[in-house]
Amino acid sequence: MGKVSGSFKNARGQKLYTAEWTPDAGDVKAVLFWNHGFGEYIDRFDASAKIWTESGIAMFGFDAHGMGLSEPFDEPSRALIRRFSHLVDDAVQYMDEVLKPALAARGITAPIFIAGDSLGGLVASYVVLQRPEAFAGLVMQSPAIDVEWTPLLRFQAAIGNVLAAVVPRAKLVPAVRPEDMSQDPAVVKEYLEDPMIYKGNVKALSGNEILKAFRGLSSKRAEFKLPILAVHGTADRCTSLPAVREMLKHVSSTDVKLIEVEGGYHELLMGPEKEQVRAGIRDWLLAHAEARAEAVVPADEKADAVAAEDKEAPPAAAATAATPAEAPEAGSAEAEAAKEGVAPAAAEGAAAVPAEAEGAKALAP
């Protein structure tokens, strides 16, 4: 089917742009619900989505309010996060009103994984906390789940509520530097020249809401019980790799993997390491989707499998009435055997059921 664009209205009446990429042929093996970073938009990940669809992975997502092609469009409201919960609520609404109905309409039953890059990783994490049963796993790419607490940030956090109330739209929070996005000058140039990306310092209200979300997540780390994949560059100056390591130490999940991309900057899906990162995410998704499919077999399929085995298996004891023409001659060995009711024994068949491997935390480089 390729790419399909659309929109939906959130609970606050804002029209949000949506996009979905599905394989042109073959079964969908996994569904990836992607949440973009601060000031970005979902179509920035078009190249990655197209690569993943070639492997049977469908990708869905939308532009957060005030970003990309989503309302509001007036400058004071662009990239303004009045409440961090709005981002989470919109994601849950999108899943319920857009993503799930789209899957049902196409008969797609593949497991859903939620993912996000940068701030989208924080949003995705909160969605998991709200709907843990909805997802087969969480993928975080260069997630902004905490920061390196500089003296300036500590001061701003201390007076954050005051600044947010008095000067909510003042651009006081330092923005990421474009040159820190990627070690590839071409990626930095594209970032700077993209008119759809919000650039510049973060507004006081937005910054305060994000900092509060950081603190809130740290107190809920033990609630994460689903499989988690985190991918982070060792040279990322925009988000904190130590914070990711610390989070993964405290989650309850026993299926955790951290891929540290040596020398990688922030834009891992745009920079020179993009093929490596795309492949890593793809392989993890497909492996977990396959494991989930094997673990959850519908009851009717189990019944069909048992019936097929019964039909194909030889009878344990075959008793056949001989016709007069076929009856063994009296006194022969065959006749004596027939008297005793002796029949060839069927081989005893036992289906080998693989034991489910116990999950283990793998914090692998």
VEXLOKOL-216804 format. One record per residue (C-alpha): x, z negated, y negated; residue number from 1. Coordinates in steps of 0.1 Angstrom, whole numbers, plus 5000, padded with zeros to 4 digits. Layout:
X, Z, Y, NUM $
...
//
This chain:
5000, 5000, 5000, 1 $
5029, 4994, 4976, 2 $
5024, 4976, 4943, 3 $
4990, 4966, 4929, 4 $
4985, 4950, 4894, 5 $
4956, 4931, 4882, 6 $
4946, 4899, 4863, 7 $
4925, 4868, 4865, 8 $
4914, 4842, 4839, 9 $
4927, 4807, 4843, 10 $
4905, 4776, 4837, 11 $
4915, 4776, 4800, 12 $
4901, 4812, 4795, 13 $
4935, 4829, 4793, 14 $
4939, 4863, 4810, 15 $
4970, 4863, 4833, 16 $
4987, 4893, 4847, 17 $
4991, 4896, 4884, 18 $
5011, 4917, 4908, 19 $
5014, 4921, 4945, 20 $
5036, 4941, 4968, 21 $
5026, 4949, 5004, 22 $
5042, 4970, 5031, 23 $
5031, 5006, 5033, 24 $
5030, 5005, 5071, 25 $
5032, 4980, 5099, 26 $
5021, 4944, 5102, 27 $
5027, 4919, 5074, 28 $
5050, 4893, 5090, 29 $
5052, 4868, 5061, 30 $
5036, 4863, 5026, 31 $
5057, 4852, 4997, 32 $
5041, 4836, 4967, 33 $
5067, 4839, 4940, 34 $
5068, 4819, 4907, 35 $
5091, 4832, 4880, 36 $
5113, 4812, 4856, 37 $
5108, 4801, 4820, 38 $
5102, 4830, 4796, 39 $
5103, 4856, 4824, 40 $
5077, 4877, 4841, 41 $
5069, 4886, 4877, 42 $
5077, 4923, 4875, 43 $
5114, 4914, 4869, 44 $
5115, 4909, 4907, 45 $
5101, 4943, 4915, 46 $
5134, 4955, 4932, 47 $
5136, 4924, 4954, 48 $
5099, 4927, 4963, 49 $
5103, 4963, 4974, 50 $
5133, 4954, 4996, 51 $
5114, 4926, 5012, 52 $
5083, 4947, 5019, 53 $
5105, 4970, 5040, 54 $
5109, 4941, 5064, 55 $
5072, 4933, 5065, 56 $
5072, 4906, 5038, 57 $
5043, 4909, 5012, 58 $
5050, 4893, 4978, 59 $
5024, 4880, 4953, 60 $
5028, 4865, 4919, 61 $
5016, 4864, 4883, 62 $
5029, 4859, 4848, 63 $
5026, 4823, 4836, 64 $
5005, 4818, 4805, 65 $
5023, 4828, 4773, 66 $
5049, 4848, 4792, 67 $
5052, 4884, 4802, 68 $
5019, 4902, 4801, 69 $
4998, 4871, 4801, 70 $
4978, 4856, 4772, 71 $
4982, 4841, 4747, 72 $
5003, 4867, 4728, 73 $
5006, 4851, 4693, 74 $
5042, 4840, 4686, 75 $
5035, 4802, 4681, 76 $
5019, 4801, 4716, 77 $
5045, 4822, 4734, 78 $
5063, 4802, 4760, 79 $
5045, 4771, 4748, 80 $
5038, 4746, 4776, 81 $
5012, 4722, 4763, 82 $
5010, 4705, 4797, 83 $
5033, 4712, 4827, 84 $
5002, 4706, 4849, 85 $
4988, 4738, 4834, 86 $
5015, 4758, 4852, 87 $
5007, 4741, 4885, 88 $
4969, 4744, 4880, 89 $
4972, 4781, 4873, 90 $
4993, 4786, 4904, 91 $
4968, 4768, 4926, 92 $
4939, 4787, 4911, 93 $
4958, 4820, 4916, 94 $
4963, 4811, 4952, 95 $
4926, 4802, 4958, 96 $
4910, 4830, 4937, 97 $
4934, 4859, 4940, 98 $
4960, 4856, 4968, 99 $
4939, 4842, 4996, 100 $
4909, 4866, 4990, 101 $
4933, 4895, 4989, 102 $
4948, 4886, 5022, 103 $
4914, 4881, 5038, 104 $
4902, 4915, 5025, 105 $
4931, 4932, 5042, 106 $
4930, 4911, 5074, 107 $
4964, 4896, 5067, 108 $
4969, 4864, 5087, 109 $
5007, 4859, 5082, 110 $
5019, 4825, 5071, 111 $
5023, 4819, 5034, 112 $
5056, 4807, 5019, 113 $
5058, 4796, 4982, 114 $
5089, 4803, 4962, 115 $
5103, 4802, 4927, 116 $
5134, 4808, 4907, 117 $
5146, 4785, 4879, 118 $
5115, 4768, 4863, 119 $
5094, 4786, 4889, 120 $
5112, 4765, 4916, 121 $
5099, 4734, 4898, 122 $
5064, 4748, 4896, 123 $
5064, 4758, 4933, 124 $
5076, 4723, 4943, 125 $
5047, 4707, 4925, 126 $
5022, 4731, 4941, 127 $
5035, 4721, 4975, 128 $
5030, 4684, 4966, 129 $
4994, 4693, 4956, 130 $
4987, 4716, 4986, 131 $
5012, 4707, 5014, 132 $
4990, 4721, 5041, 133 $
4988, 4756, 5025, 134 $
5024, 4767, 5030, 135 $
5048, 4774, 5059, 136 $
5078, 4768, 5038, 137 $
5093, 4764, 5003, 138 $
5120, 4787, 4989, 139 $
5139, 4777, 4957, 140 $
5163, 4801, 4941, 141 $
5185, 4785, 4913, 142 $
5157, 4760, 4908, 143 $
5154, 4740, 4876, 144 $
5145, 4706, 4892, 145 $
5167, 4685, 4869, 146 $
5195, 4689, 4843, 147 $
5229, 4677, 4835, 148 $
5220, 4649, 4812, 149 $
5241, 4654, 4781, 150 $
5239, 4628, 4753, 151 $
5218, 4652, 4733, 152 $
5193, 4656, 4761, 153 $
5191, 4619, 4767, 154 $
5184, 4614, 4730, 155 $
5157, 4641, 4730, 156 $
5141, 4627, 4761, 157 $
5140, 4592, 4745, 158 $
5121, 4605, 4715, 159 $
5105, 4635, 4733, 160 $
5069, 4623, 4729, 161 $
5074, 4618, 4692, 162 $
5089, 4652, 4687, 163 $
5062, 4669, 4708, 164 $
5035, 4653, 4688, 165 $
5050, 4658, 4653, 166 $
5068, 4692, 4657, 167 $
5055, 4707, 4690, 168 $
5065, 4742, 4682, 169 $
5099, 4735, 4667, 170 $
5127, 4751, 4687, 171 $
5148, 4721, 4692, 172 $
5158, 4722, 4729, 173 $
5190, 4742, 4735, 174 $
5184, 4775, 4753, 175 $
5205, 4789, 4781, 176 $
5232, 4812, 4770, 177 $
5227, 4848, 4780, 178 $
5263, 4851, 4791, 179 $
5256, 4823, 4816, 180 $
5229, 4843, 4834, 181 $
5252, 4865, 4853, 182 $
5289, 4874, 4857, 183 $
5279, 4911, 4855, 184 $
5279, 4923, 4819, 185 $
5252, 4949, 4828, 186 $
5228, 4922, 4839, 187 $
5234, 4902, 4807, 188 $
5229, 4933, 4786, 189 $
5196, 4941, 4804, 190 $
5185, 4905, 4798, 191 $
5193, 4907, 4761, 192 $
5176, 4940, 4756, 193 $
5144, 4932, 4776, 194 $
5117, 4927, 4750, 195 $
5094, 4909, 4775, 196 $
5118, 4880, 4780, 197 $
5114, 4850, 4757, 198 $
5147, 4841, 4742, 199 $
5160, 4814, 4719, 200 $
5156, 4776, 4719, 201 $
5128, 4760, 4738, 202 $
5100, 4745, 4717, 203 $
5099, 4707, 4715, 204 $
5066, 4704, 4733, 205 $
5076, 4727, 4762, 206 $
5110, 4709, 4766, 207 $
5093, 4675, 4767, 208 $
5069, 4686, 4793, 209 $
5097, 4701, 4815, 210 $
5118, 4669, 4812, 211 $
5088, 4648, 4822, 212 $
5083, 4670, 4852, 213 $
5120, 4666, 4862, 214 $
5115, 4628, 4862, 215 $
5082, 4631, 4881, 216 $
5097, 4652, 4909, 217 $
5126, 4628, 4916, 218 $
5101, 4601, 4925, 219 $
5082, 4623, 4950, 220 $
5111, 4639, 4969, 221 $
5102, 4620, 5002, 222 $
5068, 4637, 5002, 223 $
5083, 4671, 5011, 224 $
5079, 4676, 5048, 225 $
5078, 4714, 5052, 226 $
5108, 4737, 5058, 227 $
5129, 4743, 5027, 228 $
5154, 4769, 5018, 229 $
5174, 4765, 4986, 230 $
5198, 4791, 4972, 231 $
5221, 4783, 4943, 232 $
5253, 4797, 4928, 233 $
5283, 4774, 4926, 234 $
5290, 4787, 4891, 235 $
5255, 4783, 4877, 236 $
5256, 4768, 4843, 237 $
5218, 4771, 4836, 238 $
5205, 4748, 4864, 239 $
5221, 4720, 4883, 240 $
5235, 4725, 4918, 241 $
5242, 4687, 4922, 242 $
5205, 4680, 4914, 243 $
5195, 4704, 4942, 244 $
5219, 4687, 4967, 245 $
5205, 4653, 4957, 246 $
5169, 4664, 4961, 247 $
5175, 4678, 4996, 248 $
5192, 4646, 5007, 249 $
5159, 4627, 5000, 250 $
5132, 4650, 5013, 251 $
5115, 4640, 5046, 252 $
5117, 4675, 5061, 253 $
5141, 4679, 5090, 254 $
5143, 4717, 5084, 255 $
5164, 4721, 5053, 256 $
5189, 4748, 5044, 257 $
5210, 4751, 5013, 258 $
5229, 4783, 5007, 259 $
5256, 4779, 4981, 260 $
5267, 4813, 4968, 261 $
5304, 4810, 4959, 262 $
5310, 4820, 4923, 263 $
5273, 4829, 4918, 264 $
5257, 4825, 4884, 265 $
5220, 4819, 4877, 266 $
5205, 4854, 4882, 267 $
5213, 4856, 4919, 268 $
5186, 4883, 4926, 269 $
5200, 4905, 4897, 270 $
5237, 4900, 4899, 271 $
5265, 4913, 4922, 272 $
5254, 4889, 4950, 273 $
5218, 4902, 4950, 274 $
5220, 4919, 4984, 275 $
5234, 4888, 5000, 276 $
5207, 4866, 4985, 277 $
5179, 4890, 4993, 278 $
5190, 4892, 5029, 279 $
5194, 4854, 5032, 280 $
5158, 4848, 5019, 281 $
5144, 4876, 5041, 282 $
5161, 4864, 5073, 283 $
5149, 4828, 5067, 284 $
5113, 4839, 5060, 285 $
5111, 4861, 5091, 286 $
5127, 4835, 5114, 287 $
5103, 4808, 5102, 288 $
5073, 4832, 5103, 289 $
5081, 4841, 5139, 290 $
5086, 4805, 5150, 291 $
5053, 4796, 5135, 292 $
5035, 4825, 5152, 293 $
5049, 4814, 5186, 294 $
5039, 4778, 5180, 295 $
5004, 4786, 5169, 296 $
4986, 4808, 5195, 297 $
4949, 4813, 5190, 298 $
4927, 4799, 5218, 299 $
4912, 4832, 5227, 300 $
4946, 4848, 5230, 301 $
4957, 4820, 5254, 302 $
4925, 4826, 5275, 303 $
4932, 4863, 5276, 304 $
4968, 4857, 5287, 305 $
4957, 4834, 5315, 306 $
4931, 4858, 5327, 307 $
4956, 4886, 5327, 308 $
4980, 4865, 5348, 309 $
4953, 4856, 5373, 310 $
4944, 4893, 5376, 311 $
4979, 4905, 5382, 312 $
4991, 4876, 5405, 313 $
4988, 4881, 5443, 314 $
4963, 4858, 5461, 315 $
4977, 4827, 5475, 316 $
4961, 4833, 5509, 317 $
4946, 4867, 5518, 318 $
4919, 4868, 5544, 319 $
4908, 4903, 5552, 320 $
4881, 4912, 5578, 321 $
4894, 4938, 5601, 322 $
4872, 4968, 5610, 323 $
4868, 4976, 5647, 324 $
4892, 5005, 5643, 325 $
4918, 4982, 5627, 326 $
4913, 4951, 5649, 327 $
4945, 4941, 5666, 328 $
4947, 4944, 5703, 329 $
4936, 4912, 5722, 330 $
4966, 4892, 5733, 331 $
4990, 4908, 5708, 332 $
5011, 4887, 5684, 333 $
4990, 4899, 5655, 334 $
4958, 4887, 5672, 335 $
4973, 4853, 5680, 336 $
4984, 4850, 5643, 337 $
4950, 4859, 5632, 338 $
4935, 4832, 5653, 339 $
4957, 4806, 5637, 340 $
4947, 4819, 5602, 341 $
4983, 4826, 5592, 342 $
4987, 4847, 5560, 343 $
5018, 4855, 5539, 344 $
5023, 4828, 5512, 345 $
5022, 4840, 5476, 346 $
5052, 4832, 5455, 347 $
5046, 4803, 5433, 348 $
5047, 4814, 5396, 349 $
5055, 4791, 5368, 350 $
5055, 4803, 5331, 351 $
5086, 4791, 5314, 352 $
5077, 4774, 5281, 353 $
5106, 4771, 5257, 354 $
5110, 4736, 5244, 355 $
5106, 4734, 5207, 356 $
5140, 4729, 5191, 357 $
5142, 4697, 5171, 358 $
5147, 4705, 5134, 359 $
5179, 4694, 5118, 360 $
5190, 4693, 5082, 361 $
5215, 4721, 5076, 362 $
5232, 4718, 5042, 363 $
5253, 4749, 5049, 364 $
5274, 4767, 5023, 365 $
//
